[in-house]
Amino acid sequence: MVSKKSFVIWVAIAVVAGLIVWGITDIVVPHFCASLPSPVPPPTPPPLTSPPPEATPSSDNSGAPDSHENDIEVVGDSAGYLSLSELRNIADGQGNGSRLFFSTTTVRDNYGNEYSGAYWVSSTAFSSARPSYKVLLDEKFSRFQAVYFIKDGESSNASAQLLIRLDDVEIYSVTLDKTSRPHEIDIDVSGGNVFELEIKGFRPMSGSGISSLISNAVFHP
């Protein structure tokens, strides 16, 4: 049997152990935890951004998208010019027009300058003919540029004249002879539709005349 004294000793040990546990949990642990550094919160992610809206084709007041189906296709340099040769000649072909205008590959003027793609009047034309080159601009161009010159080797004392009409109104003319230097043309054709070139004083099949040519002929938007 356990003596009364031993029982008292065990009770005292249990009380002391309880006090020690209480001190550790209620005093030591809180103070230790309070001394630890506070945890750093994770960075807040940036707000999500909405993707840019898709581009929509522009439209006029009716709500229909722009259409370019009727635009003339430009086949020139980066400036967007269109060569005269890329527009169909609609002049009368029965002796007075398109059949009398021919293009050359390479030709020189009376000062030795070389050109390619120049236009001239056939020597098979009669003196009464009216060679012309007529095209439709459809009001899509603002300027016409070209070089008009006398063919290399010409010795005739005759002269040649280039006439330019826009919608049946003469807007430009120049006359050259064998001593004339190449003539640069730069004229306004804004708002015009029917554009026409006519050469007078050409060298016909019979009679006197002189060979003149037009080159570097282009239209600018």
BATINU-803921 format. One record per residue (C-alpha): residue number from 1; x, y, z. Coordinates in Angstrom, 3 decimals, padded with zeros to 6 digits, m for minus. Layout:
+-----+----------+----------+----------+
| pos |       px |       py |       pz |
+-----+----------+----------+----------+
| NUM |        X |        Y |        Z |
...
+-----+----------+----------+----------+
This chain:
+-----+----------+----------+----------+
| pos |       px |       py |       pz |
+-----+----------+----------+----------+
|   1 |  000.000 |  000.000 |  000.000 |
|   2 |  001.104 |  003.537 | m000.759 |
|   3 |  001.822 |  005.477 |  002.338 |
|   4 |  000.184 |  008.788 |  003.019 |
|   5 |  003.520 |  010.503 |  002.680 |
|   6 |  004.194 |  009.034 | m000.730 |
|   7 |  000.726 |  010.040 | m001.883 |
|   8 |  001.338 |  013.659 | m000.831 |
|   9 |  004.672 |  013.690 | m002.685 |
|  10 |  003.068 |  012.457 | m005.937 |
|  11 |  000.293 |  015.040 | m005.678 |
|  12 |  002.875 |  017.780 | m005.201 |
|  13 |  004.828 |  016.560 | m008.260 |
|  14 |  001.651 |  016.576 | m010.372 |
|  15 |  000.813 |  020.143 | m009.284 |
|  16 |  004.311 |  021.370 | m010.103 |
|  17 |  004.230 |  019.684 | m013.524 |
|  18 |  000.855 |  021.297 | m014.253 |
|  19 |  002.190 |  024.717 | m013.338 |
|  20 |  005.179 |  024.220 | m015.629 |
|  21 |  002.988 |  023.213 | m018.596 |
|  22 |  000.647 |  026.159 | m017.940 |
|  23 |  003.592 |  028.578 | m017.898 |
|  24 |  004.975 |  027.257 | m021.168 |
|  25 |  001.683 |  027.386 | m023.074 |
|  26 |  000.249 |  030.620 | m021.710 |
|  27 |  003.373 |  032.751 | m021.146 |
|  28 |  006.479 |  031.486 | m022.987 |
|  29 |  004.871 |  030.458 | m026.301 |
|  30 |  002.908 |  033.728 | m026.828 |
|  31 |  005.973 |  035.831 | m026.046 |
|  32 |  008.101 |  033.735 | m028.423 |
|  33 |  005.555 |  033.999 | m031.242 |
|  34 |  005.250 |  037.754 | m030.699 |
|  35 |  008.997 |  038.136 | m031.203 |
|  36 |  008.889 |  036.486 | m034.653 |
|  37 |  008.735 |  038.844 | m037.755 |
|  38 |  005.347 |  039.198 | m039.408 |
|  39 |  005.005 |  037.300 | m042.691 |
|  40 |  005.190 |  039.428 | m045.872 |
|  41 |  001.974 |  039.214 | m047.903 |
|  42 |  002.373 |  038.054 | m051.534 |
|  43 |  002.370 |  040.833 | m054.169 |
|  44 | m001.016 |  041.756 | m055.570 |
|  45 | m001.258 |  040.630 | m059.232 |
|  46 | m001.875 |  043.437 | m061.752 |
|  47 | m005.454 |  043.843 | m062.901 |
|  48 | m006.393 |  041.988 | m066.032 |
|  49 | m006.694 |  044.215 | m069.108 |
|  50 | m009.257 |  043.692 | m071.802 |
|  51 | m007.933 |  042.909 | m075.309 |
|  52 | m008.170 |  045.812 | m077.787 |
|  53 | m011.369 |  045.822 | m079.817 |
|  54 | m011.162 |  044.342 | m083.276 |
|  55 | m010.869 |  046.847 | m086.126 |
|  56 | m014.014 |  047.234 | m088.151 |
|  57 | m014.181 |  048.515 | m091.746 |
|  58 | m015.127 |  052.160 | m092.050 |
|  59 | m018.535 |  052.922 | m093.420 |
|  60 | m020.442 |  055.855 | m094.822 |
|  61 | m023.624 |  057.327 | m093.398 |
|  62 | m025.641 |  054.428 | m094.780 |
|  63 | m023.638 |  051.923 | m092.760 |
|  64 | m022.221 |  050.128 | m095.809 |
|  65 | m018.421 |  049.498 | m095.832 |
|  66 | m016.213 |  051.458 | m098.217 |
|  67 | m015.850 |  049.888 | m101.642 |
|  68 | m012.904 |  050.263 | m104.022 |
|  69 | m014.176 |  047.990 | m106.762 |
|  70 | m014.231 |  050.806 | m109.306 |
|  71 | m010.772 |  052.180 | m108.523 |
|  72 | m008.260 |  052.157 | m111.380 |
|  73 | m005.459 |  049.727 | m110.605 |
|  74 | m002.236 |  051.692 | m110.384 |
|  75 |  000.767 |  049.898 | m111.877 |
|  76 |  003.524 |  052.441 | m111.440 |
|  77 |  006.188 |  053.398 | m108.952 |
|  78 |  005.655 |  053.978 | m105.245 |
|  79 |  004.226 |  057.410 | m106.032 |
|  80 |  001.266 |  055.707 | m107.695 |
|  81 |  001.500 |  056.975 | m111.264 |
|  82 | m000.150 |  055.281 | m114.239 |
|  83 |  001.527 |  055.080 | m117.642 |
|  84 | m000.275 |  056.283 | m120.770 |
|  85 |  000.335 |  052.841 | m122.285 |
|  86 | m001.758 |  051.248 | m119.516 |
|  87 | m004.880 |  053.140 | m120.590 |
|  88 | m006.713 |  051.921 | m123.694 |
|  89 | m006.736 |  054.248 | m126.703 |
|  90 | m010.375 |  054.836 | m127.709 |
|  91 | m009.637 |  057.208 | m130.601 |
|  92 | m011.290 |  056.523 | m133.964 |
|  93 | m009.222 |  053.833 | m135.694 |
|  94 | m010.453 |  054.459 | m139.228 |
|  95 | m007.559 |  056.523 | m140.556 |
|  96 | m007.799 |  059.175 | m137.849 |
|  97 | m006.468 |  057.864 | m134.611 |
|  98 | m005.356 |  054.802 | m132.769 |
|  99 | m004.062 |  052.883 | m135.797 |
| 100 | m001.619 |  055.700 | m136.524 |
| 101 | m000.030 |  055.847 | m133.068 |
| 102 |  002.720 |  053.295 | m132.453 |
| 103 |  005.112 |  052.673 | m129.582 |
| 104 |  008.849 |  052.065 | m129.919 |
| 105 |  011.218 |  050.105 | m127.714 |
| 106 |  014.245 |  052.408 | m127.726 |
| 107 |  014.746 |  055.710 | m129.532 |
| 108 |  016.995 |  058.778 | m129.336 |
| 109 |  016.067 |  062.431 | m129.630 |
| 110 |  017.898 |  064.982 | m131.778 |
| 111 |  020.262 |  065.698 | m128.865 |
| 112 |  021.243 |  062.043 | m128.316 |
| 113 |  019.114 |  061.325 | m125.240 |
| 114 |  017.691 |  057.799 | m125.163 |
| 115 |  014.078 |  056.853 | m124.349 |
| 116 |  012.049 |  053.653 | m124.150 |
| 117 |  008.342 |  053.220 | m124.717 |
| 118 |  007.933 |  056.388 | m126.809 |
| 119 |  004.932 |  057.030 | m129.069 |
| 120 |  005.122 |  058.336 | m132.614 |
| 121 |  002.896 |  058.678 | m135.686 |
| 122 |  003.256 |  056.010 | m138.360 |
| 123 |  004.894 |  057.127 | m141.606 |
| 124 |  002.093 |  055.305 | m143.426 |
| 125 | m000.397 |  057.998 | m142.425 |
| 126 | m001.748 |  060.360 | m145.019 |
| 127 | m001.169 |  064.074 | m144.599 |
| 128 | m004.918 |  064.576 | m144.103 |
| 129 | m005.052 |  062.170 | m141.150 |
| 130 | m005.562 |  063.319 | m137.578 |
| 131 | m003.508 |  060.971 | m135.370 |
| 132 | m004.718 |  061.099 | m131.774 |
| 133 | m004.442 |  059.137 | m128.559 |
| 134 | m007.610 |  059.350 | m126.457 |
| 135 | m008.144 |  057.805 | m123.013 |
| 136 | m010.673 |  057.993 | m120.170 |
| 137 | m009.359 |  059.338 | m116.850 |
| 138 | m012.643 |  059.107 | m114.946 |
| 139 | m011.608 |  062.167 | m112.882 |
| 140 | m009.074 |  060.043 | m110.957 |
| 141 | m005.875 |  061.888 | m111.861 |
| 142 | m004.502 |  065.328 | m111.095 |
| 143 | m001.433 |  065.784 | m113.331 |
| 144 | m000.047 |  064.620 | m116.675 |
| 145 |  003.698 |  064.544 | m117.322 |
| 146 |  005.616 |  063.629 | m120.471 |
| 147 |  008.552 |  064.534 | m122.732 |
| 148 |  007.958 |  065.608 | m126.339 |
| 149 |  010.926 |  065.590 | m128.734 |
| 150 |  012.176 |  065.379 | m132.325 |
| 151 |  013.579 |  062.059 | m133.518 |
| 152 |  017.345 |  061.704 | m133.887 |
| 153 |  018.655 |  062.363 | m137.400 |
| 154 |  015.799 |  064.609 | m138.597 |
| 155 |  016.944 |  067.186 | m141.163 |
| 156 |  013.562 |  068.399 | m142.412 |
| 157 |  012.771 |  072.076 | m142.057 |
| 158 |  009.191 |  071.212 | m141.134 |
| 159 |  007.798 |  071.547 | m137.610 |
| 160 |  005.592 |  069.318 | m135.477 |
| 161 |  002.900 |  070.366 | m133.022 |
| 162 |  001.490 |  068.484 | m130.042 |
| 163 | m002.015 |  069.412 | m128.901 |
| 164 | m003.572 |  068.261 | m125.640 |
| 165 | m007.316 |  068.389 | m125.004 |
| 166 | m009.293 |  067.670 | m121.859 |
| 167 | m013.010 |  067.069 | m122.320 |
| 168 | m012.776 |  068.566 | m125.853 |
| 169 | m011.094 |  071.753 | m124.601 |
| 170 | m007.531 |  072.487 | m125.726 |
| 171 | m005.401 |  072.967 | m122.610 |
| 172 | m001.847 |  072.742 | m123.996 |
| 173 |  000.155 |  072.978 | m127.220 |
| 174 |  003.829 |  073.019 | m128.158 |
| 175 |  005.609 |  073.234 | m131.531 |
| 176 |  009.075 |  071.773 | m132.189 |
| 177 |  011.509 |  071.703 | m135.120 |
| 178 |  014.825 |  069.954 | m135.735 |
| 179 |  016.714 |  072.427 | m133.498 |
| 180 |  014.296 |  072.279 | m130.544 |
| 181 |  015.417 |  070.670 | m127.322 |
| 182 |  013.246 |  067.980 | m125.697 |
| 183 |  010.210 |  069.633 | m124.152 |
| 184 |  008.983 |  068.587 | m120.700 |
| 185 |  005.219 |  068.667 | m120.113 |
| 186 |  003.612 |  068.982 | m116.674 |
| 187 | m000.050 |  070.041 | m116.681 |
| 188 | m003.085 |  069.916 | m114.400 |
| 189 | m005.809 |  067.447 | m115.442 |
| 190 | m007.826 |  067.495 | m112.205 |
| 191 | m011.487 |  066.651 | m112.638 |
| 192 | m011.008 |  065.653 | m116.285 |
| 193 | m012.446 |  062.616 | m117.999 |
| 194 | m011.650 |  062.470 | m121.754 |
| 195 | m007.933 |  063.131 | m122.342 |
| 196 | m006.611 |  063.413 | m125.903 |
| 197 | m003.198 |  063.876 | m127.538 |
| 198 | m002.935 |  064.952 | m131.189 |
| 199 |  000.200 |  065.422 | m133.279 |
| 200 |  000.221 |  067.745 | m136.261 |
| 201 |  003.069 |  068.227 | m138.731 |
| 202 |  004.061 |  064.549 | m138.638 |
| 203 |  005.936 |  062.945 | m141.534 |
| 204 |  003.220 |  061.423 | m143.760 |
| 205 |  003.472 |  058.742 | m146.424 |
| 206 |  003.584 |  061.493 | m149.041 |
| 207 |  004.518 |  065.122 | m148.496 |
| 208 |  006.795 |  066.882 | m146.039 |
| 209 |  006.877 |  066.562 | m142.293 |
| 210 |  009.065 |  065.670 | m139.354 |
| 211 |  009.092 |  062.759 | m136.909 |
| 212 |  008.262 |  063.748 | m133.333 |
| 213 |  007.674 |  061.469 | m130.357 |
| 214 |  006.203 |  061.588 | m126.881 |
| 215 |  007.733 |  059.555 | m124.029 |
| 216 |  007.624 |  059.102 | m120.252 |
| 217 |  003.910 |  059.882 | m120.424 |
| 218 |  002.306 |  059.281 | m117.028 |
| 219 | m000.725 |  060.334 | m115.000 |
| 220 | m000.486 |  061.087 | m111.285 |
| 221 | m003.382 |  060.667 | m108.812 |
+-----+----------+----------+----------+
